[in-house]
Amino acid sequence: MTESIKGIILAGGLGSRLYPLTKVTNKHLLPVYNKPMIFYPLEALVQAGIHDVMLVTGGNSAGDFMRLLGNGHAYGLRSLSYAYQEGEGGIAHALSLTREFAGDSKVAVILGDNIIEENIKPFVSKFRKQKKGARLLLKEVDDAQRFGVAEIRGKKIIRIVEKPKNPKSRFAVTGIYFFDNQVYKITRNLRPSGRGELEITDVNNSYIKQGALEFDVLRKSWTDAGTFESLYRANQLARALSYPSQAKRS
């Protein structure tokens, strides 16, 4: 029997770096080329064979996600559940809200502003075979200081540093994570960072301490969409994915 993996999309936050675009709506409802941003992580999960998903959001636009996505059936989901995050508790806090939904299953977690060219199904398959722990997807980038950065020794990540001024590598931790069920014990024991939030980097570093963190490197295009520059890149990537022949000519 194939081990169950449930999908989680984290789409909270204020999107303050995209103000005033986010003054009247959630960042993840903004258009990216010809679709709402939230469609891209949802499609990535469905393409990978994950059909039970929970979306975590917050703020005044939370109801708009339900109006847009409904029960998820129109988008290839078997079930789509919702959770509401009050305030700005951080990514790890948002993840902790999905514990009842996950049950005993492993989880594939995607931040709602990820636009990815690569099919993540092969990585999901690797994670299914992984007996325990977590798995991250990395991407080599030019602006690593914007992300959590993986310090790699041999075939292992030895440390992840959040938004370092002097990155030890160019390998950014993308917003795509795979966790076993132990992640909920880890989030329960986290302490808030200096920002007052529960940090996903602390979750990943906990797995590193246990020697239970694996990783893969994305070879095709990927971007987040959290700043004006990366939102612009996301639109370019989405256009290229929708109309590859036109993108080559432009």
KARA-V984456 format. One record per helix or strand of 3 or more residues. SS is the DSSP state (a for helix, b for strand). FROM is the first residue (numbers start at 0). TO is the last residue. If there is no record, write none. Layout:
BEGIN
((SS	FROM	TO) (SS	FROM	TO))
END
This chain:
BEGIN
((b	4	9) (a	15	17) (a	26	28) (a	37	46) (b	51	56) (a	61	68) (a	72	74) (b	78	83) (a	90	95) (a	98	101) (b	105	110) (a	120	128) (b	133	139) (a	143	145) (b	147	152) (b	155	161) (b	170	178) (a	182	187) (a	199	208) (b	212	216) (a	227	241) (a	243	248))
END
